[in-house]
């Protein structure tokens, strides 16, 4: 395990695997190197690339310097790209996909972006995103990490109450989630009220692959298709039989194909 210092001095923990062109994996909410998809994705991707997995700020063995800003997370990715020698491709999952696209829009040395189901579920702009971020901040301000997790799962994701109750009966998992619950507002901020920032992402100038599963929530499928239509050099792909909890063995092949392809991507005017 290694560390790199971001622009504001925050230590970001990362690991490196394999050899070849650089790929940085950007996790979604509550995930880290030790808990989430990175540990399964890294060995499969490392057969083709030099893979960097890292703990987003506030998680795992990375630091967390207040006050939070999503721009600081972009700076964290910039620091990792510097470690790779740059440039690098980014693979982002869930809110990590939104963060990866924001990094590309910020002009970092990014070659390509692959994003799986960024949860821009407020496609029609009916509101709710700002409320979610405020509610999470309020609950966490009371020191109630468990309450923030419950709100995230039940009110934001829409998980059945019985599922949330079952999760709380698995303390070995619940404790890990509580340890990073304070970062939930970070992901809400990255998601820009869960509405696609059309003007911002229209400036993404690198080829992008936007994916979703065929069995995932309808809102996530719609969001992926809409997002692919906003980014000038984007293509959309649906992965058969997959939900938001995508299997590494299904996700990696199209990502490898996309990252290694030298064919020009269609651009829209």
Buried (B, 14 or more C-beta within 10 A) or exposed (E): EEBBEBEBEBBBBBBBBBEBBBBBBBBBBBBBBEBBBBBBBBEBBBEBBBBBBBBBBBBBBBBBEEEBEBEBBBBBBBBBBEBBEBBBBBBBBBBBBBBBBBBBBBEBBBBBBBBBBBBBBBBEEEEBBBEBBEBBBBBBEEEBBBBBBBBBBBBBBEBEEEEBEEBBEEEEEBEBBBBBBBBBBBBBBBBBBBBBBEEBBEEBBBBBBBBBBEEBBEBBBBBBBBBBBBBBBBBBBBBEEBBBEBBBEBBBEBBBEBBEEEEEBEEEE
